[in-house]
Amino acid sequence: MRIPEDVRKDIPLTQEVIYFDNTATSLTPIPVVKAMDEYYLKYRANVHRGVHKLSQMATHKYEESRKTVADFIGAKFEEIVFTKNTSESLNLVALGLEWKKGDRIVTTPYEHHSDLLPWQRVARKYGAKLEIIEGDDEGNLDLSDAEKKIKGAKLVAVQHVSNALGVIHEVEEIGKMAKEEGAIFVVDAAQSVGHMEVDVRKIHADFLAFSGHKGPLGPTGIGVLYINEEMFDIFEPPLIGGGTIEDVDLCCYKLTAPPERYEAGTPNIGGAIGLAAGIKYIEKIGLDKIEKQEHELVKRTTEGLTELEIPWYGPRNLKKHAGVVSFNVPPLHPHDVAAILDEHNIMVRSGHHCALPVMKRLGINGTVRASFHVYNSIEEVETFLGVMEELVKSLR
């Protein structure tokens, strides 16, 4: 498959707009939509308990999707739980573990709110202690401080890629530190799965969360929580009911085996099928090609912004910089810049990106964020930089 040309043919919106808001959600290829349409039009039924042929087909496709996800991130079939999104997955982890006063939770100052607030709530509710790994203004973590903080910790939670700064964190090294201390390691992979290789064994993850609608090019409303099988005995399902049990009496119940134990009620069947289709589409392209394409886009974008003397944020070492570029055009508010770009059919995100502690640290009220996927082109970046050049000239 040629990129980005062949991919763009499968995504009609790329002919209408320059879409640089992939960190929030990516565009959906036609094969993904078709896979979901096939479910809704040809074998629409609930899963697991029906004996009729439509239910049997839906169950087969749903569980086949689970296997596709498991293989994609190096997990086992039973370790994959379908959720609504990354935020739900991370909250479930916090809710399903037992806590006591004095438990130490270690995280970073760059986390998305969804990988910060659940741990803050645990600290407030149970008297656990939340500790933050030191880092610099580019988003680089101090690994020596991480090693110190992780000693004696119960849980370590780290994002793989920052949605605000684009920095790629050293999850493999931090995961190894956590394992050596016997700590539970949680990875927010919302901005990495589908953009680069993610192997849960390689990074020593006990839990890993991501959304289908971002990197994997799937639909909204479907997420994944990877649960290492070693956690099955200590991780209680926060939600129970239909589909989660093996036996029930009026006095008590017995849970069924994973993964169904962790999926209460009717799941997002069409969403899971769409996610699997997105992953297959990604695999057809090749993660190495996607990563290379995004790196070239980031390189040209940051070079262009530097030439225009527009301040941008994140690691200067571009080997650690994923396909997310945050910047500002003083004295304009980020929303004003985004509105100007919108007038030129360039879609970007503006605001604090659910990372308020990062913005407060940098002393700014938000950023403009351009984020890429494989269907974005150098030509689109040049168009974007042309608009930015005209904007800068108008302010001088």
C-alpha positions as CSV (number, residue, x, y, z in Angstrom):
1,M,0.0,0.0,0.0
2,R,1.3,3.4,-1.0
3,I,1.1,6.0,1.7
4,P,-0.5,8.4,2.2
5,E,-2.1,8.3,-1.3
6,D,-3.9,4.9,-1.0
7,V,-5.0,5.6,2.5
8,R,-6.5,8.9,1.5
9,K,-8.6,7.2,-1.2
10,D,-10.2,5.2,1.6
11,I,-11.1,8.3,3.6
12,P,-13.3,10.7,1.7
13,L,-12.9,13.5,4.3
14,T,-9.2,13.9,3.4
15,Q,-10.4,15.3,0.0
16,E,-12.4,18.1,1.8
17,V,-10.2,19.2,4.8
18,I,-6.7,19.0,6.2
19,Y,-7.3,17.0,9.3
20,F,-4.7,17.6,12.0
21,D,-6.8,16.6,15.0
22,N,-5.8,12.9,15.2
23,T,-4.9,13.0,18.9
24,A,-8.6,13.7,19.6
25,T,-9.9,11.2,17.1
26,S,-8.8,9.8,13.8
27,L,-10.7,9.6,10.5
28,T,-12.4,6.3,9.6
29,P,-11.4,4.3,6.5
30,I,-14.3,2.9,4.3
31,P,-13.3,-0.7,5.1
32,V,-13.9,-0.1,8.8
33,V,-17.4,1.4,8.1
34,K,-18.2,-1.5,5.8
35,A,-17.3,-4.1,8.5
36,M,-19.6,-2.4,10.9
37,D,-22.4,-2.1,8.4
38,E,-22.1,-5.8,7.6
39,Y,-22.8,-6.5,11.3
40,Y,-25.8,-4.2,11.5
41,L,-27.3,-5.3,8.2
42,K,-26.5,-9.0,8.0
43,Y,-26.0,-10.6,11.4
44,R,-27.3,-8.0,13.9
45,A,-27.8,-9.9,17.2
46,N,-26.6,-10.0,20.8
47,V,-23.6,-12.2,21.7
48,H,-22.7,-15.2,23.9
49,R,-26.1,-16.6,25.0
50,G,-28.2,-16.9,21.8
51,V,-28.4,-20.3,20.1
52,H,-29.8,-18.9,16.9
53,K,-27.5,-18.5,13.9
54,L,-27.4,-14.7,14.0
55,S,-26.3,-14.7,17.6
56,Q,-23.8,-17.4,16.8
57,M,-22.3,-15.4,13.9
58,A,-22.2,-12.2,16.0
59,T,-20.5,-14.0,18.8
60,H,-17.9,-15.5,16.4
61,K,-17.1,-12.1,14.9
62,Y,-17.0,-10.4,18.3
63,E,-14.6,-12.9,19.8
64,E,-12.6,-13.0,16.5
65,S,-12.2,-9.2,17.0
66,R,-10.8,-9.8,20.5
67,K,-8.2,-12.1,19.1
68,T,-7.2,-9.5,16.5
69,V,-6.7,-7.0,19.3
70,A,-4.7,-9.4,21.4
71,D,-2.4,-10.4,18.6
72,F,-1.8,-6.7,17.8
73,I,-0.4,-5.8,21.2
74,G,1.2,-9.2,22.1
75,A,-1.5,-10.3,24.6
76,K,-3.4,-13.4,25.1
77,F,-7.1,-13.7,24.1
78,E,-8.5,-13.8,27.6
79,E,-6.4,-10.7,28.6
80,I,-8.4,-8.4,26.3
81,V,-11.4,-6.6,27.8
82,F,-13.6,-4.3,25.7
83,T,-14.6,-1.0,27.3
84,K,-15.9,2.3,26.1
85,N,-12.6,4.2,25.9
86,T,-9.2,4.8,27.5
87,S,-10.7,6.9,30.3
88,E,-13.1,4.1,31.3
89,S,-10.4,1.5,31.2
90,L,-8.1,3.5,33.5
91,N,-10.9,4.2,35.9
92,L,-11.8,0.5,36.0
93,V,-8.2,-0.3,37.1
94,A,-8.4,2.1,40.0
95,L,-11.8,0.9,41.0
96,G,-11.0,-2.8,40.8
97,L,-7.9,-2.9,42.9
98,E,-7.9,-3.1,46.7
99,W,-6.3,-0.1,48.5
100,K,-5.2,0.8,52.0
101,K,-3.8,3.8,53.8
102,G,-0.2,4.4,52.9
103,D,-0.2,2.7,49.5
104,R,2.1,4.6,47.2
105,I,1.1,5.4,43.7
106,V,3.7,6.9,41.3
107,T,2.8,8.8,38.1
108,T,4.2,11.7,36.0
109,P,3.4,15.4,35.7
110,Y,2.4,15.0,32.1
111,E,-0.5,12.7,32.3
112,H,-3.9,13.2,30.7
113,H,-6.5,13.8,33.3
114,S,-7.8,10.3,32.8
115,D,-4.5,8.9,34.1
116,L,-4.3,11.4,37.0
117,L,-7.7,11.9,38.5
118,P,-8.5,8.2,39.2
119,W,-5.3,8.0,41.3
120,Q,-6.0,11.3,43.0
121,R,-9.4,10.0,44.0
122,V,-7.8,6.8,45.4
123,A,-5.3,8.9,47.4
124,R,-8.2,11.0,48.8
125,K,-10.6,8.1,49.5
126,Y,-8.2,5.6,50.9
127,G,-5.3,7.6,52.3
128,A,-2.9,6.4,49.6
129,K,0.1,8.6,48.7
130,L,0.5,10.0,45.2
131,E,4.1,10.7,44.1
132,I,5.2,12.5,40.9
133,I,8.3,11.6,38.9
134,E,10.4,14.7,38.1
135,G,10.8,15.9,34.5
136,D,11.7,18.9,32.4
137,D,9.6,21.4,30.4
138,E,10.0,19.3,27.2
139,G,8.2,16.4,28.9
140,N,11.4,14.3,29.4
141,L,11.3,12.2,32.6
142,D,14.1,12.0,35.1
143,L,14.7,8.2,35.1
144,S,16.9,8.3,38.1
145,D,14.1,10.0,40.1
146,A,11.7,7.5,38.7
147,E,13.8,4.7,40.1
148,K,13.8,6.3,43.5
149,K,10.1,7.1,43.6
150,I,9.2,3.6,42.4
151,K,10.9,1.8,45.3
152,G,8.2,0.4,47.5
153,A,5.4,1.6,45.3
154,K,2.1,-0.3,45.0
155,L,1.3,1.0,41.5
156,V,3.0,3.0,38.7
157,A,0.9,4.7,36.0
158,V,2.6,6.2,33.0
159,Q,1.4,7.5,29.6
160,H,3.3,6.0,26.6
161,V,2.9,9.2,24.6
162,S,1.9,12.7,25.8
163,N,-1.2,14.0,24.1
164,A,-0.1,17.5,25.0
165,L,3.6,17.5,24.3
166,G,4.1,14.6,22.0
167,V,6.9,13.1,24.1
168,I,7.4,9.4,24.0
169,H,8.1,8.1,27.5
170,E,10.5,5.2,28.3
171,V,7.7,2.8,29.3
172,E,9.9,-0.3,28.8
173,E,12.5,1.0,31.3
174,I,9.9,2.2,33.8
175,G,8.0,-1.0,33.5
176,K,11.2,-2.9,34.3
177,M,11.7,-0.8,37.4
178,A,8.1,-1.4,38.5
179,K,8.5,-5.2,38.0
180,E,11.7,-5.2,40.0
181,E,9.9,-3.6,42.9
182,G,6.8,-5.8,42.6
183,A,4.7,-2.8,41.7
184,I,1.6,-2.9,39.4
185,F,2.4,-1.2,36.1
186,V,-0.3,0.7,34.3
187,V,0.2,2.2,30.8
188,D,-2.0,4.8,29.1
189,A,-1.4,3.9,25.4
190,A,-4.1,6.1,24.0
191,Q,-1.7,7.9,21.8
192,S,0.7,5.1,20.9
193,V,-1.4,2.0,19.8
194,G,-1.8,2.3,16.0
195,H,1.0,4.8,15.6
196,M,3.9,2.6,16.8
197,E,4.7,-0.9,18.0
198,V,3.2,-1.6,21.4
199,D,4.0,-5.0,23.0
200,V,2.5,-5.5,26.5
201,R,5.1,-8.2,27.3
202,K,8.0,-6.1,26.2
203,I,7.0,-3.1,28.3
204,H,6.1,-5.3,31.3
205,A,2.5,-3.9,31.5
206,D,0.0,-5.3,34.0
207,F,-2.7,-3.1,32.7
208,L,-2.8,-1.1,29.4
209,A,-5.5,1.0,28.0
210,F,-6.3,2.5,24.6
211,S,-9.3,3.7,22.5
212,G,-10.4,2.4,19.2
213,H,-11.1,5.7,17.6
214,K,-7.6,7.1,17.8
215,G,-4.5,5.3,16.4
216,P,-6.3,2.1,15.4
217,L,-8.6,4.0,13.0
218,G,-11.7,2.4,14.5
219,P,-15.0,3.8,15.6
220,T,-15.8,5.8,18.8
221,G,-17.4,4.1,21.8
222,I,-15.0,1.2,21.9
223,G,-11.9,0.9,24.1
224,V,-9.6,-1.8,25.4
225,L,-8.3,-2.7,28.8
226,Y,-5.5,-5.2,28.7
227,I,-5.3,-7.2,32.0
228,N,-2.2,-9.3,32.5
229,E,-3.4,-12.8,33.5
230,E,-1.3,-12.5,36.7
231,M,-3.8,-9.8,37.8
232,F,-7.0,-12.0,37.4
233,D,-7.0,-13.1,41.1
234,I,-6.5,-9.7,42.6
235,F,-8.4,-7.5,40.1
236,E,-12.2,-7.5,41.0
237,P,-14.6,-6.5,38.2
238,P,-16.0,-3.1,39.2
239,L,-19.1,-3.8,37.2
240,I,-21.0,-7.1,37.5
241,G,-24.3,-8.5,36.2
242,G,-25.3,-10.0,32.9
243,G,-22.5,-12.0,31.3
244,T,-20.1,-11.8,34.2
245,I,-21.3,-14.8,36.2
246,E,-21.1,-18.6,36.2
247,D,-23.7,-19.2,38.8
248,V,-26.1,-17.1,41.0
249,D,-28.2,-17.9,44.1
250,L,-30.3,-15.4,46.1
251,C,-27.5,-15.2,48.6
252,C,-24.4,-15.1,46.4
253,Y,-22.8,-15.5,43.0
254,K,-19.8,-17.0,41.3
255,L,-17.9,-15.1,38.6
256,T,-17.2,-16.6,35.3
257,A,-13.7,-16.7,33.8
258,P,-12.0,-13.7,32.1
259,P,-12.5,-11.9,29.8
260,E,-16.3,-12.2,30.2
261,R,-15.9,-11.6,33.9
262,Y,-15.0,-8.0,33.2
263,E,-17.6,-7.2,30.5
264,A,-21.0,-6.6,32.3
265,G,-24.0,-6.3,30.0
266,T,-24.3,-6.1,26.3
267,P,-21.0,-4.9,24.8
268,N,-20.4,-2.6,21.9
269,I,-20.4,-5.4,19.3
270,G,-20.3,-3.3,16.2
271,G,-17.6,-1.2,17.8
272,A,-15.4,-4.2,18.5
273,I,-15.8,-5.4,15.0
274,G,-15.0,-2.0,13.6
275,L,-11.9,-1.8,15.9
276,A,-10.6,-5.1,14.5
277,A,-11.2,-3.9,11.0
278,G,-9.2,-0.8,11.8
279,I,-6.3,-2.8,13.2
280,K,-6.3,-5.1,10.2
281,Y,-6.1,-1.9,8.0
282,I,-3.2,-0.6,10.1
283,E,-1.4,-4.0,9.8
284,K,-1.8,-3.9,6.0
285,I,0.0,-0.5,5.9
286,G,2.7,-1.5,8.4
287,L,3.4,0.3,11.7
288,D,7.0,1.0,10.6
289,K,5.7,3.0,7.6
290,I,3.2,4.8,9.8
291,E,5.9,5.8,12.3
292,K,8.2,7.0,9.5
293,Q,5.5,9.1,7.9
294,E,4.6,10.7,11.1
295,H,8.2,11.4,12.0
296,E,8.7,13.2,8.6
297,L,5.6,15.3,9.3
298,V,6.8,16.3,12.8
299,K,10.2,17.1,11.4
300,R,8.9,19.5,8.8
301,T,6.3,21.0,11.1
302,T,8.8,21.8,13.8
303,E,11.4,23.1,11.3
304,G,8.8,25.4,9.8
305,L,7.5,26.7,13.1
306,T,11.1,27.4,14.2
307,E,11.8,29.3,11.0
308,L,8.7,31.4,11.6
309,E,9.8,32.0,15.3
310,I,6.6,30.4,16.5
311,P,7.2,28.7,19.9
312,W,6.5,25.0,20.0
313,Y,6.5,22.6,23.0
314,G,7.8,19.1,23.5
315,P,11.1,17.3,23.1
316,R,13.8,18.8,20.8
317,N,15.1,15.3,20.3
318,L,12.7,14.3,17.5
319,K,13.4,10.6,18.1
320,K,11.3,11.0,21.3
321,H,8.7,13.1,19.6
322,A,5.5,11.3,18.3
323,G,3.1,12.8,15.8
324,V,1.8,15.6,18.1
325,V,3.1,19.2,17.8
326,S,1.8,21.8,20.3
327,F,2.5,25.5,19.7
328,N,1.3,29.0,20.3
329,V,1.3,32.3,18.3
330,P,1.6,35.1,20.9
331,P,-0.3,37.2,21.7
332,L,-3.2,35.3,20.2
333,H,-5.3,32.9,22.3
334,P,-5.0,29.2,21.1
335,H,-8.7,29.2,20.2
336,D,-8.2,32.2,17.9
337,V,-5.4,30.5,16.0
338,A,-7.5,27.4,15.6
339,A,-10.4,29.4,14.3
340,I,-8.1,31.1,11.7
341,L,-6.8,27.7,10.6
342,D,-10.4,26.4,10.4
343,E,-11.2,29.2,7.9
344,H,-8.6,27.6,5.7
345,N,-10.1,24.1,6.2
346,I,-7.3,23.0,8.5
347,M,-8.6,21.2,11.6
348,V,-6.5,21.4,14.7
349,R,-7.2,21.3,18.4
350,S,-6.8,24.1,20.9
351,G,-7.0,24.4,24.7
352,H,-5.4,22.6,27.6
353,H,-5.9,19.1,26.1
354,C,-7.0,17.6,29.4
355,A,-3.5,18.2,30.7
356,L,-3.9,21.3,32.9
357,P,-0.9,20.6,35.1
358,V,1.3,20.7,32.0
359,M,-0.1,24.0,30.9
360,K,0.3,25.5,34.4
361,R,3.9,24.2,34.5
362,L,4.6,26.0,31.2
363,G,2.8,29.2,32.3
364,I,0.4,29.2,29.4
365,N,-3.4,29.0,29.1
366,G,-3.3,26.2,26.5
367,T,-1.8,25.4,23.1
368,V,-2.7,24.9,19.5
369,R,-2.1,21.2,18.7
370,A,-1.5,19.7,15.3
371,S,-1.5,15.9,15.4
372,F,-1.0,13.5,12.5
373,H,-1.7,10.0,11.2
374,V,-0.5,8.1,8.2
375,Y,-3.0,9.8,5.7
376,N,-1.5,13.2,6.4
377,S,1.0,14.5,3.8
378,I,3.9,16.8,3.6
379,E,1.9,18.9,1.1
380,E,-0.7,19.4,3.9
381,V,2.0,20.5,6.3
382,E,3.3,23.0,3.7
383,T,-0.2,24.4,3.3
384,F,-0.5,24.7,7.1
385,L,2.9,26.5,7.3
386,G,1.8,28.9,4.6
387,V,-1.2,29.9,6.6
388,M,1.0,30.3,9.7
389,E,3.4,32.5,7.8
390,E,0.7,34.8,6.7
391,L,-0.7,35.0,10.2
392,V,2.7,35.8,11.7
393,K,3.2,38.6,9.1
394,S,-0.2,40.1,10.0
395,L,0.9,40.4,13.6
396,R,4.2,42.3,12.9
